[in-house]
Amino acid sequence: MTRILSDLAPILFRHRLTEMTVFVTAACNMTCDHCFVIDELNKKSSPLTVEELKKMAPHIPAMQRVHVSGGEPMIRQDLPEIAVTLSNDWNAGYVCVPTNGWYTKQTINLIEHFGQHGKGHLRLFFSISSPHAEDMDEFVHKKGAFVRWRETVKQAAEAAKKYPNITLLAVSVYTDHNQHFFPELVKFVLEETEVDEFSFHPARSHGTYRPTLDLVNYRKVLDEYFRSGYQGSPMMRAYRQMLREEHLKILAKEDEAVACNAGVLRVVVDPNGNVYPCEMRGFPNGDDRESWHMGNIRDADFDMPALLKSERARAVVDRVADEGCLCRHELDTGAALISQPKFQVRLLARAAKHAMRSYPDVRKKRPAAVA
């Protein structure tokens, strides 16, 4: 019941915080070419501690989901405690953690600790850029990255089979580097790895990084994936399919800006506790970041609702609404769309169609739990 209510949060509560991205570190052992945090990596920072996250808990409303971000989150030795705090103390329905797959032992520790103590659901995303070892190693600038990724996913699947509240996903960015063999990557992930799901999205421009993407090919990849590769519920199939369709229109500049809820439905907390409405305007990609700064959670005595009610924060939210944005970030686009009644009606109609169809399952199966 808790998870169902958390999924409905953006629909039921259109004017209060339901989702948050928390950057728990700026450190990373890789330098991926497309990384949207590349300009902030390995800078000195003062991330929120477990104790500080607990101080925020009494003020946090039940969250639909919390995205843990970095850097490489597995570098934080206390990541298992962080994830459980977000799940149990913040009442987050889903805690989402990305990783490059390098830190095998830390990954298993996270799975075991959350599986035994987490009340919500952990979604663990393993980033992959190519089905070819040499190609991926070159892309992330780390020799042995692909082999380590395979081993970590294999061990993670073995560990996670005991815990129904943990989902393993592969995640990839569609870039000008891998777009010509992306269908091969999709096939590899679904048929040769032990993940439960695959999530991918187009690279977003930032700084001097301006990829030239073949969006026609991307649409073909999307259509094929949702036709034969995706295995989620009819509702989630409809939502993810429609979100990517709408996002594709924005990237192709075929649509008007979506009415944005950044700063209301979701916010971003950087590695120093600074709060911004989104990643594109604030941390890490904002060119005029200071003008979008809503406050620092430490200065607000760890009371996020109070911070968001401040004069400074309200001015930022008003500016977001006034200026509009052709947002290239799917998290913000999704939050904006799901809160709109017209989109909700279309979503229900699409989900009903999917419910009346059957789809093939081509995924490699995770190891079965031992009774």
C-alpha positions in Angstrom: 0.0 0.0 0.0 2.9 2.4 0.9 4.4 1.9 -2.6 1.1 2.4 -4.3 0.6 5.7 -2.5 4.1 6.8 -3.2 3.6 6.2 -6.9 0.5 8.4 -6.8 2.3 11.3 -5.0 2.9 13.5 -8.1 -0.8 13.1 -9.0 -2.3 13.6 -5.6 0.1 16.3 -4.4 0.8 18.6 -7.3 2.0 21.4 -5.1 4.4 19.8 -2.7 7.8 18.0 -2.8 7.6 14.4 -3.9 11.0 13.7 -5.4 14.6 14.7 -4.7 18.1 14.2 -6.2 20.8 14.2 -3.5 24.5 14.4 -4.7 26.3 12.4 -2.0 29.8 12.9 -3.5 31.7 14.7 -6.2 34.4 12.0 -6.4 34.6 9.5 -9.2 37.2 7.1 -10.5 36.2 7.5 -14.1 35.9 10.4 -16.6 33.2 9.3 -19.1 33.1 11.5 -22.2 29.4 12.3 -21.9 29.3 12.8 -18.1 27.0 15.8 -17.2 28.9 16.3 -13.9 32.4 16.3 -15.6 33.2 19.9 -14.7 32.4 19.2 -11.0 34.1 15.9 -10.6 36.7 15.4 -7.8 36.3 19.0 -6.5 36.6 19.4 -2.8 33.1 19.2 -1.2 31.3 18.7 2.1 28.5 16.2 1.4 25.7 15.7 3.8 26.4 13.0 6.5 24.1 10.3 7.6 23.4 12.2 10.7 22.5 15.3 8.7 20.1 13.3 6.5 18.5 12.0 9.6 18.0 15.6 10.9 16.1 16.3 7.6 13.8 13.4 8.1 11.2 14.9 10.5 10.6 17.7 8.0 10.5 15.5 4.8 7.0 14.5 3.5 6.6 10.9 2.3 8.6 10.9 -1.0 7.8 9.0 -4.1 11.5 8.6 -4.8 15.0 9.9 -4.0 17.8 9.8 -6.5 21.2 9.4 -5.0 23.8 10.9 -7.4 27.5 11.7 -7.8 30.3 11.3 -8.8 30.4 7.6 -8.0 28.1 7.0 -5.0 29.9 3.7 -4.1 32.9 5.7 -3.1 30.9 6.7 0.0 31.7 3.9 2.5 28.5 4.8 4.4 26.3 4.5 1.3 24.3 1.5 2.7 23.4 3.6 5.8 22.5 6.5 3.5 20.2 4.4 1.4 18.4 2.9 4.4 18.0 6.4 6.0 16.4 7.7 2.8 14.1 4.7 2.6 13.1 4.4 6.3 13.5 7.8 7.8 12.5 9.8 4.7 9.8 7.3 3.8 10.9 7.2 0.2 9.0 4.6 -1.9 12.1 4.1 -4.1 15.7 4.9 -3.6 17.6 5.0 -6.9 21.4 4.6 -6.9 23.6 4.7 -10.0 27.0 3.1 -10.2 29.7 2.5 -12.8 30.1 -1.1 -11.6 33.7 -0.8 -10.5 33.2 -1.3 -6.8 32.0 -4.9 -6.5 32.4 -5.3 -2.7 30.7 -2.0 -1.9 27.8 -2.9 -4.2 27.3 -6.2 -2.5 27.4 -4.5 0.9 24.7 -2.1 -0.2 22.5 -4.9 -1.4 22.8 -6.9 1.7 22.3 -4.0 4.1 19.3 -2.6 2.3 17.8 -6.0 1.7 17.9 -6.7 5.4 17.0 -3.2 6.7 15.3 -1.1 4.0 11.5 -0.7 4.2 11.1 0.7 0.6 12.5 -0.4 -2.7 16.1 0.0 -4.0 16.7 0.5 -7.7 20.4 -0.1 -8.5 21.5 1.3 -11.9 24.6 -0.1 -13.5 26.0 2.3 -16.2 27.1 0.7 -19.5 28.1 2.4 -22.7 29.1 -0.5 -25.0 28.8 -4.3 -25.4 32.5 -4.3 -26.3 35.2 -4.3 -23.6 37.8 -2.2 -25.4 35.3 0.3 -26.6 33.7 0.8 -23.1 37.1 1.0 -21.4 38.2 3.7 -23.8 34.9 5.6 -23.4 35.1 5.8 -19.6 38.9 6.1 -19.6 39.4 3.1 -17.3 41.1 -0.1 -18.3 39.2 -3.2 -17.2 35.9 -1.3 -16.7 33.8 -3.6 -18.8 35.1 -6.8 -17.2 34.6 -5.4 -13.8 31.1 -4.3 -14.7 30.2 -7.8 -15.8 31.6 -9.3 -12.6 29.8 -6.8 -10.4 26.5 -7.3 -12.1 26.8 -11.1 -11.8 27.6 -11.0 -8.1 24.9 -8.4 -7.5 22.3 -10.6 -9.1 23.3 -13.5 -6.9 23.1 -11.3 -3.8 19.8 -9.6 -4.7 17.9 -12.8 -5.4 17.0 -13.0 -1.7 15.5 -9.5 -1.7 12.3 -8.8 -3.6 12.6 -5.1 -2.8 15.8 -4.7 -4.8 15.8 -4.2 -8.6 18.9 -4.3 -10.8 18.9 -2.2 -13.9 21.4 -1.5 -16.7 21.4 2.2 -17.7 23.0 3.7 -20.8 23.2 7.1 -22.5 22.6 7.3 -26.2 25.5 9.3 -27.5 27.2 10.1 -30.8 29.8 7.6 -29.8 27.5 4.5 -29.4 24.4 5.4 -31.4 25.5 3.4 -34.5 25.6 0.2 -32.5 23.0 0.9 -29.8 20.6 -1.9 -31.0 23.5 -4.3 -30.4 23.9 -2.8 -26.8 20.2 -3.3 -26.1 20.4 -6.9 -27.3 23.5 -7.6 -25.2 21.9 -6.2 -22.0 18.7 -8.0 -22.4 20.1 -11.4 -23.5 23.5 -11.7 -21.8 23.3 -9.9 -18.5 21.4 -10.6 -15.2 19.7 -7.2 -14.8 15.9 -7.0 -14.4 15.4 -3.9 -16.5 17.2 -1.6 -19.0 16.9 2.2 -19.0 18.4 4.5 -21.6 18.0 8.1 -22.7 19.7 10.6 -25.0 22.8 12.4 -24.0 22.1 16.0 -22.9 24.3 18.9 -23.9 26.2 20.7 -21.2 29.2 23.0 -21.2 31.2 22.4 -24.4 29.7 18.9 -24.9 27.3 19.2 -27.8 26.7 15.7 -29.3 25.1 15.3 -32.7 22.5 12.7 -32.2 20.6 10.6 -34.8 17.1 11.0 -33.2 15.4 9.1 -36.0 17.5 6.1 -35.1 16.9 6.7 -31.4 13.1 6.5 -32.0 13.5 3.2 -33.9 15.5 1.8 -31.0 12.8 3.0 -28.5 10.0 1.5 -30.5 11.7 -1.9 -30.8 12.6 -1.9 -27.1 9.1 -1.3 -25.9 7.8 -3.8 -28.5 10.0 -6.7 -27.5 12.3 -5.8 -24.6 10.5 -4.0 -21.9 8.8 -6.2 -19.2 7.3 -3.7 -16.7 3.6 -3.4 -15.8 1.2 -1.9 -18.4 1.1 1.4 -16.5 4.9 1.7 -16.2 5.3 0.6 -19.9 2.8 3.4 -20.9 4.5 6.0 -18.7 8.0 5.4 -19.7 7.1 5.1 -23.4 5.1 8.3 -23.3 7.8 10.2 -21.3 10.4 9.3 -23.9 8.1 10.2 -26.8 7.5 13.7 -25.2 11.2 14.1 -24.4 12.1 13.2 -28.0 9.8 16.0 -29.2 11.6 18.4 -27.0 15.0 17.3 -28.3 13.8 17.6 -31.9 12.3 21.0 -31.0 8.9 19.9 -32.2 7.0 20.8 -29.0 6.5 23.8 -26.7 8.0 23.9 -23.3 6.3 21.8 -20.7 4.9 23.7 -17.7 7.7 23.1 -15.2 7.3 22.0 -11.6 11.0 22.3 -10.7 11.5 23.6 -7.3 8.0 22.4 -6.3 7.6 18.7 -7.1 11.4 18.0 -7.0 14.6 19.7 -6.1 18.3 19.0 -6.3 20.8 19.0 -3.4 24.4 19.5 -4.4 27.5 17.9 -2.7 27.7 21.0 -0.3 24.0 21.0 0.7 23.0 23.8 -1.7 19.4 23.4 -3.0 18.4 24.1 -6.6 15.2 23.6 -8.6 16.9 21.3 -11.1 20.2 20.1 -12.6 19.9 22.2 -15.8 19.5 25.5 -14.1 21.4 24.8 -10.9 23.9 22.1 -10.1 25.7 20.8 -12.0 24.9 22.4 -15.4 23.7 25.9 -14.7 25.7 28.7 -16.3 24.1 31.2 -13.9 23.9 28.9 -10.9 23.9 31.4 -8.2 20.7 33.1 -9.5 18.9 29.8 -9.2 20.2 29.0 -5.7 17.3 28.4 -3.4 19.3 28.2 -0.2 21.5 25.8 1.8 19.9 23.0 3.8 22.4 23.4 6.7 21.5 27.1 7.0 17.8 26.1 7.1 18.4 23.8 10.1 17.8 20.9 7.8 14.1 21.9 7.3 13.5 21.5 3.6 9.8 22.7 3.6 10.9 25.8 5.5 13.7 26.4 3.0 11.3 26.1 0.1 8.9 28.6 1.7 11.6 31.2 2.0 11.4 34.4 -0.1 14.5 33.5 -2.1 13.1 30.0 -2.9 9.7 31.3 -3.9 11.3 33.8 -6.2 13.2 31.0 -8.0 10.0 29.0 -8.4 8.2 32.0 -9.9 11.1 32.5 -12.3 11.0 28.9 -13.4 7.3 29.3 -14.2 7.7 32.7 -15.9 10.7 31.8 -18.1 9.7 28.2 -19.2 12.3 25.7 -20.5 12.6 23.1 -23.2 14.0 20.7 -20.6 16.5 18.1 -21.7 16.4 16.2 -18.4 13.8 13.4 -18.3 13.4 13.5 -14.5 12.1 17.0 -14.6 10.1 16.4 -17.7 8.5 13.4 -16.2 7.5 15.2 -12.9 6.0 18.0 -15.0 4.0 15.7 -17.3 2.6 13.2 -14.7 1.1 16.1 -12.7 -1.0 17.3 -15.7 -4.6 15.9 -16.0 -4.5 15.7 -19.8 -1.3 13.6 -19.6 -2.9 11.4 -16.9 -5.9 10.6 -19.1 -3.7 9.7 -22.1 -1.5 7.6 -19.8 -4.5 5.6 -18.5 -5.7 5.0 -22.1 -2.3 3.8 -23.2 -1.9 1.6 -20.2 -5.3 0.0 -20.9 -4.1 -0.9 -24.5 -1.0 -2.5 -23.1 -2.9 -4.5 -20.6 -4.8 -6.2 -23.4 -1.6 -7.3 -25.2 1.1 -9.7 -24.4 4.8 -9.1 -25.0 7.7 -11.5 -25.4 10.3 -11.7 -22.7 13.8 -12.0 -24.1 15.7 -11.1 -20.9 18.3 -13.3 -19.4 16.8 -14.4 -16.1 18.3 -13.5 -12.7 19.5 -16.5 -10.6 16.6 -18.0 -8.7 16.5 -17.7 -4.9 17.4 -20.9 -3.0 14.5 -21.9 -0.7 
